[in-house]
Amino acid sequence: MRIKRFIGTSEKAVRVQLLTAVIAYLLVILMYQRMQFKGSLFECFTWIRATLFQSVKTEFEREKLRNERAFMLQISQGVLL
């Protein structure tokens, strides 16, 4: 684990940043083990960083989107019977 720079310079700020880095590292290792990730630990960390803020669509959201598309298609095509 390597910390490039500290945001705060007081003793308390440095302690908080070190503990935060250790906790983050342990969480990455835990996820790595639980997911049985095939790549390296660095690749797992990179994957987490890349997908951390992506929204996950729930089944409800997918169904709602399908219904909206079907409704818009029905409106644009009209009803034959």
ABEGO torsion letter per residue (X at the ends): XBBABBABABAAAAAAAAAAAAAAAAAAAAAAAAAGBABBAAAAAAAAAAAAABBBBBAAAAAAAAAAAAAAAAAAAEBAX
